[in-house]
Amino acid sequence: MDIKELAEQVIAGNRRALARAITLVESARADHRAQAIELMEVIGKSGRQALRLGLSGTPGVGKSTFIESFGMMLIKEGLKVAVLAVDPSSSRSGGSILGDKTRMEMLSRERDAFIRPSPSQSELGGVARRTREAVALCEAAGYDLILIETVGVGQSETVVSEMSDLFLLLLAPAGGDELQGVKRGIMEMADLILVNKADGDLKPAAQRTCADYAGALRLIRKRPQDPQDFPKAMTVSAIEEKGLREAWGEMTTLADWRRENGFFDKRRSEQAEYWFGQDIRHGLLSQLEREPLKSMILGLAQKVAQGEITPGHAAADVLEALQRG
């Protein structure tokens, strides 16, 4: 594979090349990893920057419907939209159904839209391990907005905030947990809370839920990167396409304020430092899968299971062997 040629095609906006590039960075093969690092070095020189939106919410809240309606609205305004959707993987096969393209039928047919489903591959935090690199590739390909949809497993999905400029939390009305807003975790990470399905019989419940969360947000300590009135809660209806334009207006207002006050670039620098540390951790963990450490670990695991040695003692032996190389 000619990495320089692939990079040039990605920067030129070739969708097929972009798909190939994402497949390359997601590969676990050692030779592919070396090529991916080379590709990201070339891509990084493009100088292009998109607005990165992280989107989380519980299953069934309507994330795919929201993304399709929101994406179609932005495309009509002349913007190019990329969607990186992470689906839960099977613990047995490692694969997933990856049905986002079928759920976003209209958006997937748009020329200015790119939808890429990826299996989470048992990664924690609601995103796949190489989603951050896929975001950078879409940015270099000339997309104006990149939406990162997480698996949707609950309050632990905060890793997406380490690869996005704005973090959106999508909630359903009358879910029975309106008072969960006072809890920490994912609530502290959200820049904008959107209560979806604010239509029909659910509209009054959506408005009450929105008011509950707006009150809860006032209890959270204000962050220096937020202007007045942020973070905030709003109601939207993805089906009726109501509230989407207002929500987009709030997103651009917040992003512009952070750019003007230096928080936008500072946050991206902090994220780069975070992922540097994560790559080191993943690299060290991968060493444990190689021989002779792998056989040593299996042998020690049997001794731990039989009660011949304590877990702490066994772990200390492995770390000592790892230090010796």
VEXDREN-2710 file (C-alpha; in Angstrom, 1 decimal):
% VEXDREN-2710
k/r/px/py/pz
1/MET/0.0/0.0/0.0
2/ASP/1.3/3.4/-1.0
3/ILE/0.7/5.4/2.1
4/LYS/1.5/8.8/0.6
5/GLU/-0.9/8.2/-2.3
6/LEU/-3.7/7.0/0.1
7/ALA/-3.2/10.2/2.2
8/GLU/-3.5/12.4/-0.9
9/GLN/-6.7/10.6/-1.9
10/VAL/-8.1/11.1/1.6
11/ILE/-7.2/14.8/1.6
12/ALA/-8.8/15.1/-1.9
13/GLY/-12.1/13.9/-0.4
14/ASN/-12.2/10.4/-1.9
15/ARG/-14.7/8.5/0.2
16/ARG/-13.5/5.1/-0.8
17/ALA/-9.9/6.1/0.2
18/LEU/-11.3/7.4/3.5
19/ALA/-13.0/4.1/4.2
20/ARG/-9.7/2.2/3.4
21/ALA/-7.7/4.5/5.6
22/ILE/-10.1/4.0/8.6
23/THR/-9.9/0.2/8.0
24/LEU/-6.1/0.5/8.1
25/VAL/-6.0/2.4/11.4
26/GLU/-8.5/0.0/13.0
27/SER/-6.4/-3.0/12.1
28/ALA/-4.6/-4.8/15.0
29/ARG/-1.9/-6.3/12.7
30/ALA/1.6/-5.0/13.5
31/ASP/2.5/-4.2/9.9
32/HIS/-0.8/-2.3/9.5
33/ARG/-0.1/-0.4/12.7
34/ALA/3.2/0.8/11.4
35/GLN/1.5/2.0/8.1
36/ALA/-1.3/3.6/10.1
37/ILE/1.3/5.7/12.2
38/GLU/2.9/6.8/8.9
39/LEU/-0.5/7.7/7.4
40/MET/-1.5/9.8/10.5
41/GLU/1.8/11.7/10.3
42/VAL/1.1/12.7/6.7
43/ILE/-2.6/13.4/7.4
44/GLY/-1.7/15.6/10.3
45/LYS/-0.1/18.1/8.0
46/SER/-3.3/18.9/6.2
47/GLY/-4.1/21.6/8.7
48/ARG/-7.9/21.1/8.4
49/GLN/-10.1/21.4/11.4
50/ALA/-13.7/20.3/11.9
51/LEU/-16.1/20.7/14.8
52/ARG/-16.2/17.4/16.7
53/LEU/-19.4/16.5/18.4
54/GLY/-19.6/13.6/20.9
55/LEU/-23.1/12.1/21.4
56/SER/-24.1/9.7/24.1
57/GLY/-27.4/8.5/25.5
58/THR/-29.0/5.3/26.6
59/PRO/-30.2/2.7/24.0
60/GLY/-33.6/3.6/22.6
61/VAL/-33.3/7.3/23.3
62/GLY/-33.3/8.0/19.5
63/LYS/-29.6/8.7/18.8
64/SER/-29.7/7.5/15.2
65/THR/-33.0/9.3/14.4
66/PHE/-31.5/12.5/15.9
67/ILE/-28.3/12.2/14.0
68/GLU/-30.2/11.6/10.7
69/SER/-32.5/14.6/11.2
70/PHE/-29.7/16.8/12.5
71/GLY/-27.3/15.7/9.7
72/MET/-29.8/16.3/6.9
73/MET/-30.5/19.8/8.3
74/LEU/-26.8/20.7/8.2
75/ILE/-26.3/19.3/4.7
76/LYS/-29.1/21.5/3.5
77/GLU/-27.1/24.4/4.9
78/GLY/-24.1/23.4/2.8
79/LEU/-22.1/21.5/5.4
80/LYS/-20.4/18.1/5.0
81/VAL/-21.2/15.7/7.8
82/ALA/-19.3/12.6/9.0
83/VAL/-20.8/10.1/11.5
84/LEU/-18.6/7.6/13.3
85/ALA/-21.0/5.2/15.1
86/VAL/-19.7/2.7/17.6
87/ASP/-21.7/-0.5/18.1
88/PRO/-21.4/-3.0/20.9
89/SER/-19.4/-6.1/20.0
90/SER/-20.0/-9.7/20.7
91/SER/-17.8/-11.0/23.6
92/ARG/-17.5/-14.3/21.6
93/SER/-16.8/-13.2/18.0
94/GLY/-15.7/-9.6/18.5
95/GLY/-18.1/-8.6/15.7
96/SER/-21.3/-6.5/15.7
97/ILE/-24.4/-6.0/13.6
98/LEU/-23.3/-2.4/12.6
99/GLY/-26.8/-1.4/11.6
100/ASP/-26.4/2.4/11.7
101/LYS/-26.5/2.8/7.9
102/THR/-29.9/1.0/7.8
103/ARG/-31.2/3.2/10.6
104/MET/-30.0/6.4/8.8
105/GLU/-31.3/5.5/5.4
106/MET/-31.8/9.1/4.1
107/LEU/-28.5/10.4/5.5
108/SER/-26.5/7.4/4.1
109/ARG/-27.6/8.3/0.6
110/GLU/-26.4/11.9/0.8
111/ARG/-23.2/12.7/-1.1
112/ASP/-22.0/15.1/1.6
113/ALA/-22.5/12.6/4.4
114/PHE/-20.1/9.8/5.4
115/ILE/-21.3/7.1/7.9
116/ARG/-18.8/4.7/9.3
117/PRO/-20.0/2.1/11.9
118/SER/-17.3/0.4/13.9
119/PRO/-17.4/-2.4/16.5
120/SER/-16.4/-1.3/20.0
121/GLN/-14.3/-4.5/20.4
122/SER/-14.9/-4.6/24.1
123/GLU/-13.3/-1.2/24.7
124/LEU/-14.7/0.6/27.7
125/GLY/-15.9/4.2/27.5
126/GLY/-18.4/3.7/24.6
127/VAL/-15.9/4.3/21.8
128/ALA/-13.6/2.0/19.7
129/ARG/-9.9/2.2/20.4
130/ARG/-9.0/3.9/17.1
131/THR/-12.0/6.2/16.9
132/ARG/-9.8/9.2/17.6
133/GLU/-7.7/8.5/14.5
134/ALA/-10.8/8.0/12.4
135/VAL/-11.9/11.4/13.5
136/ALA/-8.6/12.9/12.3
137/LEU/-9.0/11.2/9.0
138/CYS/-12.5/12.6/8.4
139/GLU/-11.2/16.0/9.4
140/ALA/-8.5/15.8/6.8
141/ALA/-11.0/14.6/4.2
142/GLY/-12.8/18.0/4.4
143/TYR/-15.8/17.2/6.6
144/ASP/-17.1/20.3/8.5
145/LEU/-18.8/18.4/11.3
146/ILE/-17.9/15.0/12.8
147/LEU/-20.4/13.3/15.0
148/ILE/-19.1/10.5/17.3
149/GLU/-22.0/8.3/18.5
150/THR/-21.1/6.1/21.4
151/VAL/-22.4/2.6/22.2
152/GLY/-24.9/4.0/24.7
153/VAL/-24.3/2.1/27.9
154/GLY/-24.8/4.7/30.5
155/GLN/-22.9/7.1/32.9
156/SER/-19.5/5.6/32.2
157/GLU/-19.3/6.9/28.7
158/THR/-17.0/9.8/29.3
159/VAL/-14.0/8.8/27.0
160/VAL/-15.8/10.4/24.0
161/SER/-15.3/13.8/25.7
162/GLU/-11.5/13.2/25.2
163/MET/-11.9/13.3/21.4
164/SER/-14.7/15.8/20.9
165/ASP/-15.0/19.6/21.1
166/LEU/-18.5/19.5/22.4
167/PHE/-20.2/16.6/24.3
168/LEU/-24.0/16.2/23.8
169/LEU/-26.1/14.0/26.1
170/LEU/-29.4/12.8/24.6
171/LEU/-32.1/11.9/27.1
172/ALA/-35.6/10.5/26.8
173/PRO/-38.6/12.1/28.6
174/ALA/-40.3/10.3/31.5
175/GLY/-37.5/7.8/31.8
176/GLY/-38.0/7.5/35.6
177/ASP/-34.5/8.9/36.4
178/GLU/-35.0/12.7/36.1
179/LEU/-33.2/13.2/39.4
180/GLN/-30.1/11.3/38.2
181/GLY/-29.0/14.8/36.9
182/VAL/-27.5/15.6/40.4
183/LYS/-25.0/12.7/40.0
184/ARG/-21.5/13.2/38.8
185/GLY/-19.8/11.3/35.9
186/ILE/-21.3/11.8/32.5
187/MET/-23.4/14.8/33.6
188/GLU/-20.3/16.8/34.4
189/MET/-18.9/16.1/30.9
190/ALA/-22.0/17.2/29.0
191/ASP/-22.0/20.6/27.3
192/LEU/-25.5/20.4/26.2
193/ILE/-28.3/18.1/27.3
194/LEU/-31.0/17.4/24.7
195/VAL/-34.3/15.9/25.8
196/ASN/-35.5/14.1/22.7
197/LYS/-39.0/12.9/21.7
198/ALA/-40.5/16.3/22.7
199/ASP/-43.6/15.6/20.5
200/GLY/-47.1/14.2/20.8
201/ASP/-48.2/12.9/24.2
202/LEU/-44.6/13.0/25.4
203/LYS/-44.1/16.7/24.9
204/PRO/-45.3/17.7/28.5
205/ALA/-43.1/15.0/30.0
206/ALA/-40.1/16.2/27.9
207/GLN/-40.6/19.7/29.1
208/ARG/-40.7/18.6/32.7
209/THR/-37.6/16.4/32.3
210/CYS/-35.8/19.3/30.7
211/ALA/-36.7/21.6/33.6
212/ASP/-35.5/18.9/36.1
213/TYR/-32.1/18.7/34.3
214/ALA/-31.8/22.4/34.0
215/GLY/-32.2/22.7/37.7
216/ALA/-29.7/19.9/38.3
217/LEU/-27.1/21.6/36.1
218/ARG/-27.2/24.6/38.3
219/LEU/-26.0/22.5/41.2
220/ILE/-22.8/21.5/39.2
221/ARG/-19.8/23.7/39.7
222/LYS/-19.3/26.1/36.8
223/ARG/-16.4/25.2/34.5
224/PRO/-13.9/27.9/33.3
225/GLN/-14.4/26.8/29.7
226/ASP/-18.1/27.6/29.8
227/PRO/-19.7/31.0/29.1
228/GLN/-22.8/32.2/31.0
229/ASP/-25.8/29.8/31.0
230/PHE/-23.7/26.8/29.9
231/PRO/-24.1/23.9/30.2
232/LYS/-27.8/24.0/29.5
233/ALA/-30.7/21.6/28.8
234/MET/-33.0/21.9/25.8
235/THR/-35.9/19.9/24.2
236/VAL/-35.8/18.5/20.7
237/SER/-37.9/16.3/18.4
238/ALA/-35.9/14.4/15.9
239/ILE/-39.1/13.0/14.2
240/GLU/-40.8/16.4/13.8
241/GLU/-37.4/18.1/13.3
242/LYS/-38.2/20.7/16.0
243/GLY/-35.5/22.4/18.2
244/LEU/-32.7/21.1/16.0
245/ARG/-31.8/24.5/14.6
246/GLU/-31.9/26.1/18.0
247/ALA/-29.7/23.4/19.4
248/TRP/-27.2/23.9/16.5
249/GLY/-27.2/27.6/17.3
250/GLU/-26.2/26.9/20.9
251/MET/-23.5/24.5/19.8
252/THR/-21.9/27.1/17.5
253/THR/-22.2/29.8/20.1
254/LEU/-20.4/27.7/22.6
255/ALA/-17.7/26.6/20.1
256/ASP/-17.1/30.2/19.0
257/TRP/-16.8/31.4/22.6
258/ARG/-14.2/28.8/23.4
259/ARG/-12.2/29.6/20.3
260/GLU/-12.2/33.3/21.1
261/ASN/-11.1/32.7/24.7
262/GLY/-8.4/30.1/23.9
263/PHE/-10.2/27.1/25.5
264/PHE/-10.8/25.4/22.1
265/ASP/-7.1/24.9/21.2
266/LYS/-6.1/24.3/24.8
267/ARG/-8.6/21.4/25.1
268/ARG/-7.3/19.8/21.9
269/SER/-3.8/20.0/23.3
270/GLU/-4.9/18.3/26.5
271/GLN/-6.7/15.6/24.5
272/ALA/-3.5/14.9/22.4
273/GLU/-1.6/14.5/25.7
274/TYR/-4.3/12.1/27.0
275/TRP/-4.2/9.9/24.0
276/PHE/-0.4/9.8/24.1
277/GLY/-0.7/8.3/27.5
278/GLN/-3.4/5.8/26.4
279/ASP/-1.2/4.6/23.5
280/ILE/1.6/3.9/25.9
281/ARG/-0.8/1.9/28.2
282/HIS/-2.1/-0.1/25.3
283/GLY/1.4/-0.8/24.0
284/LEU/2.5/-2.0/27.4
285/LEU/-0.6/-4.3/27.7
286/SER/0.1/-5.7/24.3
287/GLN/3.5/-6.9/25.5
288/LEU/1.7/-9.3/27.9
289/GLU/0.2/-11.1/24.9
290/ARG/3.6/-12.0/23.6
291/GLU/5.8/-15.0/24.4
292/PRO/7.3/-15.9/26.9
293/LEU/5.2/-13.6/29.1
294/LYS/2.0/-15.0/27.8
295/SER/2.9/-18.6/28.9
296/MET/4.2/-17.3/32.2
297/ILE/1.0/-15.5/32.9
298/LEU/-1.1/-18.6/32.0
299/GLY/1.0/-20.7/34.4
300/LEU/0.8/-18.2/37.2
301/ALA/-3.0/-17.9/36.6
302/GLN/-3.4/-21.7/37.2
303/LYS/-1.4/-21.4/40.5
304/VAL/-3.5/-18.5/41.6
305/ALA/-6.7/-20.4/40.8
306/GLN/-5.4/-23.4/42.8
307/GLY/-4.5/-21.2/45.8
308/GLU/-0.7/-21.9/45.5
309/ILE/0.1/-18.2/45.2
310/THR/-1.7/-14.9/45.9
311/PRO/-2.8/-12.7/43.0
312/GLY/-0.6/-9.9/44.2
313/HIS/2.5/-12.1/44.3
314/ALA/1.8/-13.4/40.8
315/ALA/1.3/-9.9/39.4
316/ALA/4.5/-8.8/41.0
317/ASP/6.3/-11.7/39.3
318/VAL/4.9/-10.7/35.9
319/LEU/5.8/-7.0/36.3
320/GLU/9.4/-8.0/37.3
321/ALA/9.7/-10.1/34.2
322/LEU/8.4/-7.3/32.1
323/GLN/11.0/-4.9/33.5
324/ARG/13.8/-7.4/32.7
325/GLY/12.5/-7.5/29.1
END
